[in-house]
Amino acid sequence: MPTLLELLGCAEAGADLPCVIEWNPGKQACKAFARTLVTGAERYTFYVNGEQELYDLKNDPHEVENLADVPERQARVRELRAQLAQWQRQTRDTAEAMVAD
């Protein structure tokens, strides 16, 4: 049975391709308006309220330990946030108060 990422075309076997997922595309009232970047190894989410999540999908496939605030992961968080900001510019994402690099 395929995973959700496979159904979305974001999880090719053995690939490390980034995929951006838009949460709340209809802009309904929602506190968790966010953008998510999924690579083959990680899931990074930036919420409109400034909160962040980073999960190591290979070592923590159930996304139990949020690594976004771990000091050793800050360089990677900045890299993923910059990739997400680049995607927003390229796609002319109009989300309010989203990622700024």
KETI-168270 format. One record per residue: residue number from 1; residue in one letter; x, y, z of N, C-alpha, C, CB in turn. Coordinates in Angstrom, 1 decimal. Glycine has a CB too. Layout:
BEGIN
(NUM; "a"; (X; Y; Z); (X; Y; Z); (X; Y; Z); (X; Y; Z));
...
//
This chain:
BEGIN
(1; "m"; (0.9; -1.2; 0.0); (0.0; 0.0; 0.0); (0.9; 1.2; 0.0); (-1.0; 0.0; 1.2));
(2; "p"; (0.6; 2.2; -0.9); (1.5; 3.4; -1.0); (1.3; 4.3; 0.2); (1.2; 4.2; -2.2));
(3; "t"; (2.3; 5.1; 0.6); (2.2; 6.1; 1.6); (1.5; 7.3; 1.1); (3.6; 6.4; 2.3));
(4; "l"; (1.2; 8.3; 1.9); (0.6; 9.5; 1.5); (1.6; 10.3; 0.6); (0.2; 10.4; 2.7));
(5; "l"; (2.9; 10.3; 1.0); (3.9; 11.0; 0.2); (4.0; 10.4; -1.2); (5.2; 11.0; 0.9));
(6; "e"; (3.9; 9.1; -1.3); (4.0; 8.4; -2.5); (2.8; 8.8; -3.4); (4.1; 6.9; -2.4));
(7; "l"; (1.6; 8.8; -2.8); (0.4; 9.2; -3.6); (0.6; 10.7; -4.1); (-0.8; 9.1; -2.7));
(8; "l"; (1.2; 11.5; -3.3); (1.4; 12.9; -3.7); (2.6; 13.1; -4.7); (1.7; 13.8; -2.5));
(9; "g"; (3.3; 12.0; -4.9); (4.4; 12.1; -5.9); (5.7; 12.6; -5.2); (4.1; 12.9; -7.0));
(10; "c"; (5.7; 12.6; -3.9); (6.9; 13.2; -3.2); (7.9; 12.2; -2.7); (6.4; 14.0; -2.0));
(11; "a"; (7.6; 10.9; -2.8); (8.4; 9.9; -2.2); (8.8; 8.8; -3.3); (7.8; 9.3; -1.0));
(12; "e"; (9.7; 9.1; -4.2); (10.1; 8.1; -5.1); (11.1; 7.2; -4.4); (10.8; 8.8; -6.4));
(13; "a"; (11.1; 6.0; -4.8); (12.0; 5.0; -4.1); (13.5; 5.5; -4.1); (11.9; 3.6; -4.7));
(14; "g"; (14.1; 5.7; -3.0); (15.5; 6.0; -2.9); (15.8; 7.4; -3.2); (16.2; 5.1; -3.8));
(15; "a"; (14.8; 8.2; -3.6); (15.1; 9.6; -4.0); (15.1; 10.5; -2.8); (14.0; 10.1; -5.0));
(16; "d"; (15.8; 11.6; -2.9); (15.9; 12.7; -1.9); (15.4; 14.0; -2.5); (17.3; 12.8; -1.3));
(17; "l"; (14.2; 13.9; -3.0); (13.6; 15.1; -3.7); (12.8; 15.9; -2.7); (12.8; 14.6; -4.9));
(18; "p"; (12.9; 17.2; -2.7); (12.1; 18.0; -1.8); (10.7; 18.1; -2.3); (12.7; 19.4; -1.6));
(19; "c"; (9.7; 18.2; -1.4); (8.3; 18.3; -1.8); (7.7; 19.3; -0.8); (7.6; 16.9; -1.7));
(20; "v"; (7.0; 20.3; -1.3); (6.4; 21.3; -0.4); (4.9; 21.0; -0.3); (6.6; 22.7; -0.9));
(21; "i"; (4.4; 20.9; 0.9); (2.9; 20.7; 1.1); (2.3; 21.9; 1.7); (2.7; 19.4; 2.0));
(22; "e"; (1.2; 22.4; 1.2); (0.5; 23.6; 1.7); (-0.6; 23.1; 2.6); (0.0; 24.5; 0.6));
(23; "w"; (-0.6; 23.6; 3.8); (-1.7; 23.2; 4.7); (-2.7; 24.4; 4.7); (-1.2; 23.0; 6.2));
(24; "n"; (-4.0; 24.1; 4.8); (-5.0; 25.1; 4.8); (-5.1; 25.9; 3.5); (-4.8; 26.0; 6.0));
(25; "p"; (-5.1; 25.3; 2.4); (-5.0; 26.1; 1.1); (-6.3; 27.0; 0.9); (-4.9; 25.2; 0.0));
(26; "g"; (-7.4; 26.6; 1.5); (-8.6; 27.4; 1.4); (-8.6; 28.6; 2.4); (-9.8; 26.6; 1.6));
(27; "k"; (-7.6; 28.7; 3.2); (-7.4; 29.8; 4.1); (-8.6; 29.9; 5.1); (-7.3; 31.2; 3.4));
(28; "q"; (-9.1; 28.8; 5.5); (-10.2; 28.7; 6.5); (-9.5; 29.2; 7.9); (-10.8; 27.3; 6.7));
(29; "a"; (-10.4; 29.6; 8.8); (-9.8; 30.0; 10.1); (-9.1; 28.8; 10.7); (-11.0; 30.4; 11.1));
(30; "c"; (-7.8; 28.9; 10.9); (-7.0; 27.8; 11.4); (-5.8; 28.4; 12.0); (-6.7; 26.9; 10.2));
(31; "k"; (-5.5; 27.9; 13.2); (-4.3; 28.4; 13.9); (-3.0; 27.7; 13.4); (-4.4; 28.1; 15.4));
(32; "a"; (-3.1; 26.7; 12.6); (-1.9; 25.9; 12.2); (-1.6; 26.1; 10.7); (-2.1; 24.4; 12.5));
(33; "f"; (-1.9; 27.3; 10.2); (-1.5; 27.6; 8.8); (0.0; 27.4; 8.6); (-2.0; 29.0; 8.4));
(34; "a"; (0.4; 26.6; 7.6); (1.8; 26.2; 7.6); (2.2; 25.8; 6.2); (2.1; 25.1; 8.5));
(35; "r"; (3.5; 25.7; 6.0); (4.1; 25.1; 4.8); (5.1; 24.0; 5.3); (4.9; 26.2; 3.9));
(36; "t"; (5.1; 22.9; 4.6); (6.0; 21.8; 5.0); (6.9; 21.5; 3.8); (5.1; 20.6; 5.4));
(37; "l"; (8.1; 21.2; 4.1); (9.1; 20.8; 3.1); (9.5; 19.4; 3.5); (10.3; 21.7; 3.0));
(38; "v"; (9.3; 18.4; 2.6); (9.7; 17.0; 2.9); (10.8; 16.6; 1.9); (8.4; 16.1; 2.7));
(39; "t"; (11.9; 16.2; 2.5); (13.0; 15.6; 1.7); (12.9; 14.1; 1.9); (14.4; 16.2; 2.1));
(40; "g"; (13.8; 13.3; 1.3); (13.8; 11.9; 1.6); (14.1; 11.5; 3.0); (14.7; 11.2; 0.7));
(41; "a"; (14.7; 12.4; 3.7); (15.2; 12.1; 5.1); (14.6; 12.9; 6.2); (16.7; 12.3; 5.1));
(42; "e"; (13.9; 14.1; 5.8); (13.4; 15.0; 6.8); (12.1; 15.6; 6.5); (14.4; 16.1; 7.0));
(43; "r"; (11.4; 16.0; 7.5); (10.2; 16.8; 7.3); (10.3; 18.1; 8.1); (8.8; 16.0; 7.7));
(44; "y"; (10.3; 19.2; 7.5); (10.4; 20.5; 8.1); (9.1; 21.3; 7.9); (11.6; 21.4; 7.6));
(45; "t"; (8.5; 21.8; 9.0); (7.3; 22.6; 8.9); (7.5; 23.9; 9.6); (6.1; 21.8; 9.5));
(46; "f"; (7.0; 25.0; 8.9); (7.1; 26.3; 9.4); (5.6; 26.8; 9.5); (7.9; 27.3; 8.5));
(47; "y"; (5.2; 27.2; 10.7); (3.8; 27.6; 11.0); (3.8; 29.2; 10.9); (3.3; 27.1; 12.3));
(48; "v"; (2.6; 29.7; 10.6); (2.5; 31.1; 10.4); (2.7; 31.8; 11.8); (1.1; 31.5; 10.0));
(49; "n"; (2.6; 31.1; 12.9); (2.8; 31.7; 14.2); (4.3; 31.7; 14.6); (2.0; 31.0; 15.3));
(50; "g"; (5.2; 31.2; 13.7); (6.6; 31.2; 13.9); (7.1; 29.8; 14.5); (7.0; 32.2; 14.9));
(51; "e"; (6.2; 29.0; 14.9); (6.7; 27.6; 15.4); (7.2; 26.8; 14.2); (5.5; 26.9; 16.0));
(52; "q"; (8.2; 25.9; 14.6); (8.8; 25.1; 13.6); (8.8; 23.6; 14.0); (10.2; 25.6; 13.2));
(53; "e"; (8.9; 22.7; 13.1); (9.1; 21.3; 13.4); (10.1; 20.8; 12.4); (7.7; 20.5; 13.3));
(54; "l"; (10.9; 19.9; 13.0); (11.9; 19.2; 12.1); (12.0; 17.7; 12.6); (13.3; 19.8; 12.2));
(55; "y"; (11.7; 16.8; 11.7); (11.8; 15.4; 12.1); (12.7; 14.7; 11.2); (10.4; 14.8; 12.0));
(56; "d"; (13.5; 13.7; 11.7); (14.4; 12.8; 11.0); (13.6; 11.6; 10.6); (15.7; 12.4; 11.8));
(57; "l"; (13.1; 11.6; 9.4); (12.2; 10.5; 9.0); (12.8; 9.1; 8.9); (11.6; 10.8; 7.6));
(58; "k"; (14.1; 9.1; 8.8); (14.8; 7.7; 8.7); (14.9; 7.1; 10.1); (16.2; 7.9; 8.1));
(59; "n"; (15.3; 8.0; 11.1); (15.5; 7.5; 12.4); (14.3; 7.6; 13.3); (16.7; 8.2; 13.1));
(60; "d"; (13.3; 8.4; 12.9); (12.1; 8.7; 13.7); (10.9; 8.7; 12.7); (12.2; 10.0; 14.5));
(61; "p"; (10.6; 7.6; 12.1); (9.5; 7.6; 11.1); (8.1; 8.0; 11.6); (9.4; 6.3; 10.4));
(62; "h"; (7.9; 7.9; 12.9); (6.6; 8.2; 13.5); (6.6; 9.7; 14.0); (6.3; 7.3; 14.7));
(63; "e"; (7.7; 10.4; 13.7); (7.7; 11.9; 14.1); (7.4; 12.1; 15.5); (6.8; 12.6; 13.2));
(64; "v"; (8.2; 11.5; 16.4); (8.0; 11.7; 17.8); (8.8; 12.8; 18.4); (8.3; 10.3; 18.5));
(65; "e"; (10.1; 12.9; 17.9); (11.0; 13.9; 18.5); (11.2; 15.1; 17.5); (12.3; 13.2; 18.8));
(66; "n"; (10.6; 16.2; 17.9); (10.8; 17.4; 17.2); (12.2; 18.0; 17.4); (9.7; 18.5; 17.5));
(67; "l"; (13.0; 18.1; 16.3); (14.4; 18.5; 16.4); (14.6; 19.9; 16.1); (15.3; 17.6; 15.5));
(68; "a"; (13.6; 20.7; 15.9); (13.7; 22.1; 15.4); (14.5; 23.0; 16.4); (12.4; 22.7; 15.2));
(69; "d"; (14.4; 22.6; 17.7); (15.1; 23.5; 18.7); (16.4; 22.9; 19.2); (14.1; 23.7; 19.9));
(70; "v"; (16.8; 21.8; 18.7); (18.0; 21.1; 19.1); (19.2; 22.0; 18.5); (18.1; 19.7; 18.6));
(71; "p"; (20.1; 22.4; 19.4); (21.2; 23.3; 19.0); (22.0; 22.7; 17.8); (22.1; 23.6; 20.1));
(72; "e"; (22.3; 21.5; 17.8); (23.1; 20.8; 16.8); (22.4; 20.8; 15.4); (23.5; 19.4; 17.2));
(73; "r"; (21.1; 21.1; 15.4); (20.3; 21.0; 14.2); (20.0; 22.4; 13.6); (19.0; 20.3; 14.4));
(74; "q"; (20.4; 23.5; 14.2); (20.1; 24.8; 13.8); (20.5; 25.2; 12.4); (20.6; 25.8; 14.8));
(75; "a"; (21.7; 24.7; 12.0); (22.2; 25.0; 10.7); (21.3; 24.3; 9.7); (23.7; 24.5; 10.5));
(76; "r"; (20.9; 23.1; 9.9); (20.0; 22.4; 9.0); (18.6; 23.1; 9.0); (19.8; 20.9; 9.4));
(77; "v"; (18.1; 23.5; 10.1); (16.8; 24.2; 10.1); (16.9; 25.5; 9.3); (16.4; 24.6; 11.6));
(78; "r"; (18.0; 26.2; 9.4); (18.2; 27.4; 8.5); (18.2; 27.1; 7.0); (19.5; 28.2; 8.9));
(79; "e"; (18.9; 26.0; 6.7); (18.9; 25.5; 5.3); (17.6; 25.2; 4.8); (19.9; 24.3; 5.2));
(80; "l"; (16.8; 24.4; 5.5); (15.5; 24.0; 5.1); (14.5; 25.2; 5.0); (14.9; 23.0; 6.0));
(81; "r"; (14.7; 26.1; 6.0); (13.8; 27.3; 5.9); (14.1; 28.2; 4.7); (14.0; 28.2; 7.2));
(82; "a"; (15.4; 28.3; 4.3); (15.8; 29.0; 3.1); (15.3; 28.3; 1.9); (17.4; 29.1; 3.1));
(83; "q"; (15.3; 27.0; 1.8); (14.7; 26.3; 0.7); (13.2; 26.5; 0.6); (15.0; 24.7; 0.8));
(84; "l"; (12.6; 26.6; 1.7); (11.1; 26.8; 1.7); (10.8; 28.3; 1.2); (10.5; 26.6; 3.1));
(85; "a"; (11.7; 29.2; 1.7); (11.5; 30.6; 1.3); (11.7; 30.7; -0.2); (12.5; 31.5; 2.0));
(86; "q"; (12.7; 30.0; -0.7); (13.0; 30.0; -2.2); (11.8; 29.5; -3.0); (14.3; 29.2; -2.5));
(87; "w"; (11.2; 28.4; -2.5); (10.1; 27.8; -3.1); (8.9; 28.9; -3.1); (9.6; 26.5; -2.4));
(88; "q"; (8.7; 29.6; -2.0); (7.7; 30.6; -2.0); (7.9; 31.7; -3.0); (7.6; 31.1; -0.5));
(89; "r"; (9.1; 32.1; -3.1); (9.4; 33.2; -4.1); (9.1; 32.6; -5.5); (10.8; 33.7; -4.0));
(90; "q"; (9.6; 31.4; -5.8); (9.5; 30.8; -7.2); (8.0; 30.6; -7.5); (10.3; 29.5; -7.2));
(91; "t"; (7.2; 30.2; -6.6); (5.8; 29.9; -6.9); (4.9; 31.1; -6.6); (5.4; 28.8; -6.1));
(92; "r"; (5.5; 32.2; -6.2); (4.7; 33.4; -5.9); (3.7; 33.1; -4.8); (4.1; 34.0; -7.1));
(93; "d"; (4.1; 32.4; -3.8); (3.2; 32.0; -2.7); (2.8; 33.3; -2.0); (4.0; 31.0; -1.7));
(94; "t"; (1.5; 33.4; -1.8); (1.0; 34.6; -1.2); (0.6; 34.5; 0.2); (-0.2; 35.1; -2.0));
(95; "a"; (1.1; 33.4; 0.9); (0.7; 33.2; 2.3); (1.2; 34.4; 3.1); (1.3; 31.9; 2.8));
(96; "e"; (0.4; 34.9; 4.0); (0.8; 36.0; 4.8); (1.7; 35.5; 5.9); (-0.5; 36.6; 5.5));
(97; "a"; (2.7; 36.4; 6.2); (3.6; 36.2; 7.3); (4.3; 34.8; 7.3); (2.9; 36.3; 8.6));
(98; "m"; (4.7; 34.3; 6.1); (5.3; 33.1; 6.1); (6.8; 33.2; 6.2); (4.9; 32.3; 4.8));
(99; "v"; (7.5; 32.4; 5.6); (9.0; 32.3; 5.7); (9.7; 33.5; 5.1); (9.5; 31.0; 5.0));
(100; "a"; (10.6; 34.1; 5.9); (11.4; 35.2; 5.4); (12.9; 34.7; 5.6); (11.1; 36.5; 6.1));
(101; "d"; (13.7; 34.9; 4.6); (15.1; 34.5; 4.8); (16.0; 35.7; 4.9); (15.6; 33.6; 3.7));
//
